[in-house]
Amino acid sequence: MQVFATFDHCTYLELAISQMELEGIPKEKILAVSLNTTDDSMKLMDSIHHSDGVSLFDTGAALATAFAVIGVSIGFRLAWGPVYWGLIGACSGLLLGFLLNFFYYRVIKKKKLKPFSKKKETEVVIVIECHEDFYRRIQQVLLDNYAIAIGIVK
């Protein structure tokens, strides 16, 4: 039987391992693996396979459409004509929308979340190989030492 448990990286982890050794589980039957944290920063462009839920393109596309229509309608009276002014309006709308979203997500959202976004310490997964008779004692040791989650494989 294998028992899996996750812990925050803290002294309770060491205490749990020591108590399991006192319960009769040899060191060779205990495996502790530290998990690396991932970078959750915002990506500028989403790919087809991964999206973080933030699109910097949608507001730009809407503003590009609106500015293109305005540029075409005003372009009939200007020197370069409606086609050029429509393209200039579309490009400026796209750029303005991208910059507005970029500023909003990078500056405003980060300032609101900054006091709460402490970098989380890494988590540790412990795998204990034992006989089924030891499961109740090991589970109690893990619970007493604040394990985040516990699972078993028979």
Buried (B, 14 or more C-beta within 10 A) or exposed (E): BEBBBBBBEEEBBEBBBEBBEEEEBEEEBBEBEEEEEEEEEEEEEBEEEEEEEBBBBEBBBEBBBBBBBBBBEEBEEEEEEBEBBBBBBBBBBBBBBBEBBBEBBBEEEEEEEEEEEEEEEEBBBBBBBBEEEBBEBBBEBBEEBEBEEBEBEE
